[in-house]
Amino acid sequence: MGKCKLTMAVDYYDLIWKSEELFDEQHIDRFLGSCAEHGINAIQWRLSVCGQLLYRTKTGDMFTGQAYNGAASIAKLHEANYYKCQAILERFDPLEAAIRLAHKHGMKLYPWLTLYDDYGVQGNHASSIVAKHPELCWRSYDGENYYLGVTSYAYPEVVEFRMKQIREILSYAGDGLYLSNRSHSRPPEYNIALENFVDKNPEICYLEWIKANRTFIDKSQQAAIGNYGFDPPVVEAYINATGKQPEISEQWSRFRGQYFIKFLEQVRREVEGQLSFGLRYEPDAPHFVYGKHFFDWEQLVDGDILDELHYALPENDDVDLKTLYPEMFKPAKASRQGWCWLGHEKLEGTIQYKADTIKQQLNQGNLDGIVLFEAYHFLEKPDYWQLLDYFLS
């Protein structure tokens, strides 16, 4: 196997959750040491727990480490982990430790911040800006609802809120920054249905509702595509530019996408190290409502904003990446990384099969490296370390 970049995506909250022992600084050191030993070059370290941050931030959005005032079935699922997170934050700063220990083991570390995930399940981990100003989230076409947790970068208040977080993160002297558009936020129809279920069934885990209502969930999210983002300042600017009201269309999507590009340009001016962004999803992914929100992928992969762009590798082996992501096969300034879900059903089977599948995707996709999502799989299934050995062989 030729030389390529291998990145481990670490959601620290999940490592704490999945570990029987407290995943403290010693555990971080051992895990990162194993990553380096098995050929990992870089670490993406997720700071976001939806709208809160799992490090000693002074921004006012530090993860509370306490059970929130939500429904019993949801609180019970996470309560034990809240107390573990609280204990960790009292003992040490996870971000400082992760950067220091990654460097100790010869790897780069990129703090990972989500940009559209400021609400959580029933608002349990809402950021301070969404809690105080829900009107700064994407507004529906009819003006009646807001997509809570999905903040609009057309508002200067949102941009400054995020830049304050970014400046603090950069002060920790990591090796750059990874910004993500993935989200746990869901449309109002979803939230209302879940709330009704939890009210009537307080002792039943909400995950049971999700399992039993997958078709409804997919339909509610599909219906939301294109129906949100009609934020007053963008609507006003569009009317001034075109002389007409915005409609759900490609023209409108491209117009409002400019605001996100301007935000990224501001971030670029402050990030001296590597700036990465992802994920580039297949447009019709049912679980990703923002799939048709316009991100100018060609500009991002071949412009001067990003150093690295991440692509979600599809579940199906027979998908033609050249059709799915055409700009992936054109000359580009930014490095292109393939984001691989280790939990995909298509990757079930032997460790050798998983490694071969990843190699096939890497070779087909004109990619410079692979991001392995996510780290907790290596706790639950220690033989996953063999995957890296097979992959590099």
matplotlib code that plots the C-alpha trace (Angstrom):
import matplotlib.pyplot as plt

x = [0.0, 1.4, 1.9, -1.2, -2.4, -4.3, -6.4, -8.3, -11.5, -11.9, -15.2, -14.0, -17.5, -18.0, -14.7, -15.8, -19.2, -17.9, -15.1, -15.8, -13.1, -12.8, -11.1, -8.7, -5.3, -3.5, -6.1, -5.8, -2.0, -2.3, -4.9, -2.9, 0.2, -1.6, -2.7, 0.9, 2.1, -0.4, 0.4, -2.0, -0.5, -3.1, -5.9, -9.2, -10.4, -14.0, -14.7, -18.5, -21.1, -23.8, -23.8, -21.5, -17.8, -15.9, -12.9, -12.2, -13.6, -14.1, -16.7, -19.7, -20.5, -18.5, -20.3, -22.2, -21.4, -24.8, -28.1, -30.2, -33.9, -35.2, -37.4, -36.5, -35.8, -33.2, -31.6, -31.2, -29.3, -26.7, -26.7, -23.7, -21.6, -22.4, -20.9, -17.8, -17.4, -17.7, -15.0, -12.7, -13.2, -12.4, -9.1, -7.7, -8.3, -8.9, -8.0, -4.6, -3.9, -4.8, -2.6, 0.3, 0.0, -0.5, 2.7, 4.5, 3.6, 4.6, 1.2, -0.6, -3.9, -6.7, -9.4, -12.8, -15.7, -19.3, -21.0, -24.6, -25.2, -26.2, -29.3, -29.1, -31.9, -34.8, -32.4, -30.4, -27.1, -28.1, -25.4, -25.9, -26.7, -29.4, -30.9, -31.1, -31.8, -33.5, -34.4, -30.8, -31.4, -32.6, -36.1, -38.7, -40.0, -43.4, -41.7, -43.5, -40.7, -37.0, -34.6, -33.2, -29.5, -28.7, -27.5, -27.4, -24.0, -25.8, -26.1, -23.0, -23.9, -23.6, -20.3, -18.8, -20.1, -18.3, -15.2, -14.9, -14.9, -12.4, -9.9, -9.9, -9.4, -6.5, -4.8, -4.2, -1.6, -2.8, -2.0, -5.0, -8.7, -11.3, -14.8, -17.7, -21.2, -22.5, -25.4, -27.7, -30.2, -33.5, -36.5, -39.5, -41.7, -39.2, -38.8, -42.6, -43.1, -40.3, -41.5, -45.0, -43.5, -41.3, -44.2, -46.3, -43.5, -41.1, -39.5, -38.8, -35.5, -36.1, -33.9, -36.7, -38.9, -36.2, -35.9, -39.7, -40.1, -37.3, -39.6, -41.3, -37.9, -36.5, -39.6, -39.6, -35.9, -36.5, -39.4, -37.1, -34.5, -34.7, -37.5, -35.2, -32.7, -35.1, -33.5, -34.7, -31.3, -30.7, -34.2, -33.9, -30.5, -31.9, -34.9, -32.6, -30.3, -32.9, -36.1, -38.1, -39.1, -36.9, -38.3, -36.9, -34.5, -30.8, -30.5, -31.6, -29.5, -26.4, -27.2, -27.5, -24.4, -22.3, -22.7, -21.0, -18.1, -17.6, -17.6, -14.9, -12.8, -12.8, -11.8, -9.0, -7.5, -7.1, -5.9, -2.2, -2.2, -4.2, -7.9, -10.1, -13.8, -16.3, -18.4, -19.1, -22.2, -24.0, -26.9, -29.7, -28.4, -31.7, -30.0, -28.3, -30.8, -28.1, -27.2, -28.8, -27.7, -25.3, -21.7, -19.5, -17.4, -15.5, -14.4, -13.6, -11.5, -9.6, -9.6, -7.5, -9.7, -9.1, -6.1, -8.2, -11.7, -13.4, -15.7, -18.2, -17.5, -20.8, -22.2, -22.7, -19.6, -21.2, -21.5, -19.5, -17.6, -16.8, -20.6, -21.2, -18.4, -17.2, -14.9, -13.0, -11.4, -10.3, -7.1, -7.3, -5.3, -6.8, -6.0, -8.9, -9.7, -12.2, -14.3, -14.9, -17.7, -16.4, -19.9, -21.3, -23.1, -21.1, -18.0, -19.3, -17.3, -13.7, -11.1, -9.3, -12.5, -12.9, -9.3, -9.7, -12.9, -11.2, -8.3, -10.7, -12.5, -9.1, -7.9, -11.2, -11.7, -8.5, -8.0, -4.9, -5.9, -8.6, -10.3, -11.4, -14.7, -14.6, -12.2, -14.6, -14.8, -11.2, -12.4, -15.3, -13.5, -9.7, -9.1, -9.8, -6.2, -5.5, -7.5, -4.8, -2.1, -3.8, -4.6, -0.9, 0.4]
y = [0.0, 3.4, 6.1, 8.0, 10.0, 8.1, 10.2, 8.9, 10.8, 11.0, 11.9, 12.2, 12.2, 8.8, 7.5, 8.5, 6.9, 3.6, 3.1, 1.2, 3.1, 6.9, 7.8, 10.2, 11.5, 8.2, 6.5, 9.3, 8.7, 5.0, 5.3, 7.9, 5.8, 2.9, 5.1, 6.1, 2.5, 1.4, 4.1, 6.9, 10.3, 12.7, 13.0, 14.9, 15.7, 16.5, 19.3, 19.7, 17.9, 19.4, 23.0, 22.7, 22.2, 19.4, 21.3, 24.1, 26.8, 30.3, 31.1, 30.2, 27.0, 24.4, 21.1, 21.0, 17.5, 17.3, 15.6, 18.2, 19.0, 16.7, 13.6, 10.7, 8.2, 10.5, 11.6, 8.0, 7.0, 9.7, 10.5, 8.3, 9.8, 13.3, 12.6, 11.1, 14.2, 16.4, 14.5, 14.8, 18.6, 19.0, 17.0, 18.4, 20.2, 17.5, 19.7, 20.7, 17.1, 15.8, 18.2, 17.7, 13.9, 13.7, 15.7, 13.4, 10.4, 12.3, 13.0, 16.2, 17.1, 19.1, 20.3, 19.5, 22.0, 21.5, 24.4, 23.3, 21.3, 23.7, 22.0, 18.3, 16.0, 18.1, 21.0, 19.2, 20.6, 23.9, 26.5, 29.8, 31.6, 29.2, 29.1, 32.9, 33.6, 30.8, 33.3, 33.2, 29.6, 28.8, 30.0, 28.1, 29.2, 30.2, 32.0, 29.9, 27.7, 27.6, 24.8, 24.8, 24.2, 25.2, 28.7, 31.1, 32.6, 35.5, 37.0, 38.9, 37.7, 34.1, 34.7, 36.5, 33.8, 31.1, 33.2, 33.7, 29.9, 29.4, 32.0, 30.4, 26.9, 28.2, 29.6, 26.0, 25.7, 22.6, 22.0, 23.7, 23.3, 20.9, 22.4, 20.0, 20.4, 17.2, 17.6, 16.0, 18.8, 17.8, 19.6, 20.8, 17.9, 15.4, 17.2, 17.5, 13.8, 12.8, 15.1, 13.6, 10.0, 10.9, 12.6, 9.5, 7.0, 8.5, 5.2, 4.0, 5.0, 7.4, 5.3, 2.8, 5.5, 6.2, 2.5, 2.2, 5.4, 5.3, 5.9, 8.9, 10.3, 10.0, 11.6, 14.5, 15.2, 14.9, 17.4, 19.8, 19.9, 23.3, 24.5, 26.2, 29.0, 31.8, 34.1, 37.8, 39.4, 36.9, 37.3, 41.0, 40.9, 38.5, 40.7, 43.7, 41.8, 40.1, 42.1, 39.0, 36.9, 33.8, 30.4, 26.9, 26.8, 26.3, 30.0, 30.8, 28.0, 29.4, 32.9, 32.1, 29.8, 32.9, 33.7, 30.5, 31.1, 34.5, 33.0, 30.5, 33.2, 35.0, 31.8, 31.3, 34.6, 33.5, 29.9, 29.7, 25.9, 23.4, 24.3, 21.4, 21.2, 18.3, 16.5, 16.5, 14.2, 12.6, 15.0, 12.6, 11.2, 10.9, 11.5, 14.7, 17.5, 20.0, 17.8, 20.3, 23.3, 24.9, 24.5, 25.6, 22.4, 23.2, 26.5, 24.9, 22.1, 24.2, 27.6, 29.3, 28.8, 25.2, 22.9, 19.8, 18.7, 15.6, 13.3, 10.9, 7.5, 5.9, 2.7, 1.0, -0.4, -0.1, 3.7, 5.6, 8.3, 10.1, 10.6, 11.4, 13.8, 15.1, 17.7, 15.0, 14.0, 17.5, 19.3, 20.6, 22.7, 21.1, 17.6, 15.2, 12.8, 10.0, 9.7, 6.1, 4.9, 1.8, 1.0, 0.7, -2.5, -2.9, -3.0, -5.9, -9.1, -10.0, -7.4, -8.2, -7.5, -4.1, -3.2, -4.3, -2.2, 0.9, 0.3, 0.0, 3.3, 5.0, 4.0, 4.7, 8.1, 9.9, 10.5, 11.5, 9.7, 8.2, 9.4, 6.5, 7.3, 6.7, 6.0, 4.2, 1.2, 0.4, 0.2, -2.0, -4.3, -4.3, -6.4, -3.2, -2.4, -5.3, -3.4, -0.7, -3.4, -5.0, -1.7, -0.6, -4.0]
z = [0.0, -1.0, 1.5, 2.4, 5.3, 8.0, 10.5, 13.5, 14.2, 18.0, 19.6, 23.1, 24.6, 23.0, 24.3, 27.8, 27.3, 25.8, 28.3, 31.5, 33.3, 33.5, 30.2, 31.9, 30.8, 31.2, 28.9, 26.3, 26.4, 25.9, 23.1, 21.2, 21.6, 20.0, 17.2, 16.5, 16.8, 14.1, 11.6, 12.3, 11.3, 12.6, 15.2, 14.8, 18.3, 18.6, 21.1, 20.4, 22.4, 20.2, 21.2, 24.2, 24.4, 26.2, 27.4, 29.8, 27.6, 29.0, 26.3, 28.5, 26.6, 28.5, 28.7, 32.0, 33.0, 34.6, 33.7, 31.9, 32.7, 30.1, 29.8, 32.1, 29.3, 27.7, 31.0, 32.1, 29.0, 29.4, 33.2, 34.1, 31.3, 32.5, 35.9, 34.2, 32.0, 35.1, 36.9, 33.9, 33.5, 37.2, 36.9, 33.7, 30.4, 27.7, 24.8, 26.3, 27.2, 23.8, 21.9, 24.2, 24.1, 20.3, 19.8, 22.3, 20.0, 16.8, 15.5, 14.5, 16.3, 14.7, 17.1, 15.6, 15.9, 14.6, 12.9, 12.6, 15.7, 18.5, 19.9, 20.8, 21.7, 22.8, 23.3, 26.0, 24.8, 23.2, 22.8, 24.6, 21.4, 20.4, 23.9, 24.0, 20.4, 18.5, 15.8, 14.7, 13.4, 9.9, 9.3, 7.4, 4.0, 5.5, 8.4, 11.0, 12.3, 13.0, 12.5, 16.1, 16.3, 12.7, 13.0, 10.1, 9.2, 7.6, 11.1, 12.4, 15.9, 14.8, 13.0, 16.0, 18.4, 16.4, 15.9, 19.6, 20.0, 17.2, 18.5, 21.9, 20.4, 18.2, 21.4, 22.5, 19.7, 18.0, 14.3, 12.7, 12.8, 11.4, 10.9, 10.4, 9.0, 10.6, 13.0, 15.5, 15.1, 13.6, 12.0, 14.1, 13.0, 14.3, 17.6, 18.2, 17.5, 19.8, 22.5, 22.4, 22.6, 25.6, 27.4, 27.1, 27.7, 30.2, 31.1, 27.6, 25.9, 23.1, 20.9, 20.7, 19.1, 16.6, 15.7, 15.3, 13.3, 10.8, 7.8, 9.5, 10.5, 6.9, 5.5, 7.9, 7.1, 3.4, 3.7, 5.4, 2.6, 1.0, 3.2, 5.8, 5.5, 4.5, 7.0, 6.9, 6.0, 3.2, 1.9, 1.9, 0.1, -2.5, -3.2, -3.6, -6.0, -8.1, -7.7, -6.7, -3.7, -3.1, -4.0, -3.3, -6.2, -7.2, -7.7, -4.2, -2.7, -4.4, -3.3, 0.4, 0.2, -0.3, 3.4, 4.5, 2.1, 3.6, 7.1, 6.0, 4.5, 7.9, 9.6, 7.0, 7.9, 11.5, 11.1, 10.5, 10.5, 8.5, 7.9, 7.0, 6.3, 5.8, 5.1, 1.4, 1.4, -1.4, -2.2, -1.3, 1.9, 3.9, 7.3, 6.3, 5.8, 4.6, 1.7, -0.7, 1.2, -1.3, -0.5, -3.4, -3.4, -6.5, -5.0, -1.7, -3.1, -5.6, -3.9, -1.4, 1.7, 2.7, 3.0, 3.2, 2.2, 3.6, 1.5, 3.0, 1.4, 0.4, 2.0, -1.3, -3.0, -6.5, -6.3, -8.9, -7.0, -10.2, -10.7, -7.1, -6.5, -9.9, -8.5, -6.7, -10.0, -11.1, -10.3, -6.8, -4.4, -1.3, -0.1, -0.4, 2.4, 2.4, 5.6, 6.4, 8.8, 10.5, 11.6, 8.1, 7.4, 4.2, 6.3, 8.5, 8.1, 8.6, 9.4, 6.1, 4.2, 5.9, 5.0, 1.4, 1.1, 2.4, 0.0, -2.9, -2.0, -1.5, -5.0, -6.8, -5.2, -6.1, -2.4, -0.5, 2.7, 4.9, 8.1, 10.3, 12.2, 14.9, 17.8, 20.1, 17.8, 18.8, 22.4, 21.7, 19.2, 19.9, 16.8, 14.8, 15.3, 13.0, 10.3, 10.2, 9.9, 7.0, 5.4, 5.5, 4.3]

ax = plt.figure().add_subplot(projection="3d")
ax.plot(x, y, z, "-o")
ax.set_aspect("equal")
plt.show()
